[in-house]
């Protein structure tokens, strides 16, 4: 069963990424990348993690608002593209790991610069 959940998560991630690129014209979701999908065991609820290329907090909030507004369209498109008994409810959350990784890279670069001096 876990293997099936993993395959469905991957397929949903691909489809939502494609939908955002081709079907959603909201400027707030431009530059949004879907980094992962986590499904519950019964496939009824999906948490979709996204990252924004811009580091500003306002850009992340704007992207969150745009994704929340387009949630119904995205879910309908996923339902048409993937054959599931019931399409999961979508919840969008910002993926903090990308920002955290960039922060770690910055700290390492600063340490390297300090050691060279």
Long-range contacts (C-beta under 8 A, 24 or more apart in sequence): 1-41, 5-39, 5-41, 5-43, 8-39, 8-43, 8-82, 8-84, 9-36, 9-37, 9-38, 9-39, 9-46, 10-37, 11-82, 12-37, 12-39, 12-46, 12-48, 12-78, 12-82, 12-88, 13-37, 13-48, 15-77, 15-78, 15-81, 15-82, 16-48, 16-74, 16-78, 16-90, 19-73, 19-74, 19-77, 19-78, 20-74, 23-73, 23-77, 24-66, 24-70, 24-73, 24-74, 26-66, 26-69, 26-70, 27-66, 28-62, 28-63, 28-65, 28-66, 29-63, 29-66, 29-67, 29-70, 31-59, 31-63, 32-63, 32-66, 32-67, 35-95, 35-97, 35-98, 36-95, 39-88, 40-88, 43-84, 43-85, 43-86, 43-88, 44-86, 44-88, 44-89, 45-88, 45-89, 45-91, 46-88, 46-89, 46-90, 46-91, 47-91, 47-92, 47-93, 48-90, 48-91, 48-92, 48-93, 49-92, 49-93, 49-94, 49-95, 50-92, 50-93, 50-94, 50-95, 51-94, 51-95, 51-98, 51-99, 52-94, 55-99, 55-102, 60-94, 63-94, 64-92, 64-94, 67-92, 68-92
